Amino acid sequence: MNTAPDYAQLLEILVREFSWPSKYMFKFVVPFNPESLQQLRVLFDESAVISHRESKNSKFISFSAIQMMDNPDQIIAIYKQAEKIEKIVAL
């Protein structure tokens, strides 16, 4: 079973649905762990609007970042870096 993300399909959607440059919202969920949160933060520059929230039981953190992106390849590059974070879920 292949669970790898379909970046070709994402690239097609990004090219078709957005005008570039464009603001893009990234959303992730990770197990509650300060290290995972820091690993996510470093994927974005200082201009990104970042927010995060703990789940009710403090087992997970939802993380959102809105950042101006020049092209779809930059978005895919961030997703590829993020998938290295243990137990991350991209939404």
BELWO-V257416 format. One record per pair of residues at least 24 apart in sequence whose C-alpha atoms are under 8 Angstrom apart, sorted by the first residue. I is the first residue (numbers start at 1). J is the second residue. If there is no record, write none. Layout:
{{I:J} {I:J}}
//
This chain:
{{7:76} {10:76} {11:72} {11:73} {11:76} {14:72} {15:72} {20:69} {20:70} {20:71} {21:68} {21:69} {21:70} {21:71} {22:68} {22:69} {22:70} {22:71} {23:66} {23:67} {23:68} {23:69} {24:66} {24:67} {24:68} {24:69} {25:64} {25:65} {25:66} {25:67} {26:64} {26:65} {26:66} {26:90} {26:91} {27:62} {27:63} {27:64} {27:65} {27:90} {27:91} {28:62} {28:63} {28:64} {28:88} {28:89} {28:90} {28:91} {29:60} {29:61} {29:62} {29:63} {29:88} {29:89} {29:90} {29:91} {30:60} {30:61} {30:62} {30:63} {30:86} {30:87} {30:88} {30:89} {31:59} {31:60} {31:61} {31:87} {31:88} {32:58} {32:59} {32:60} {32:61} {36:85} {36:86} {37:61} {37:63} {39:82} {39:85} {40:82} {43:78} {43:81} {43:82}}
//
